Amino acid sequence: MMKVILRQTIESLGEIGHVVSVKDGYARNYLIPRKYAYLATAGNILSLHEEKKQIDKVLAKEIQAAQKIAAELEKVKIQIPVQVGEEDKLFGSVTSQMIVDALTEKGQTIDKRKVELAEPIKALGVYSVGVKLHSAVTAKVEVWVVRE
């Protein structure tokens, strides 16, 4: 096992600046070459404190920008017209790409991988769909699935 200092948050390992133990190959072949982490030596631990201050400033700006976008998204209500059959069952389902397309029409550009759908929407109704803008900021968009 090798001790490394994380340079960015990795969900399966930990937060920025944490010292974690990982397998040697994972550190040498993945984390260190991609600059996600560096070896936990005495000198690196000292330099970590200065780097963490700079990272915290950048992180605060990113979170503030994400919160601004989230506030705009919270106001947006989108309608997605779909074809329905008997008993109001949808032909197909509403996917994250359809939600992104509807948001684009409203002037909001969002990557479809940021839309959090546990499973595709398969019924008419009003849904609150999460859009993960940052690891600490998730906006809720109201999606109306209506008959075409």
Secondary structure, 3 states (H helix, E strand, C coil): CEEEEECCCECCCECCCCEEEECHHHHHHHHCCCCCEEECCHHHHHHHHHHHHHHHHHHHHHHHHHHHHHHHHHHCEEEEEECECHHHEEEEEECHHHHHHHHHHCCCCCCHHHEECCCCEEECEEEEEEEEEECCEEEEEEEEEEEC
